[in-house]
Amino acid sequence: GSSGTAEAKKQALETAGVKVGKTPSETAELARELYKAL
């Protein structure tokens, strides 16, 4: 959406069970783990 802060959106995703990286490198690591699980 176009409303709400980035932090609020991050919280909403995490509440829904989505892992969210705090940094680009952390996000990349989460993506690597996800691909390994496929």
Secondary structure, DSSP 8 states (H G I E B T S, - for coil): --SS-HHHHHHHHHHTT----SSHHHHHHHHHHHHHH-
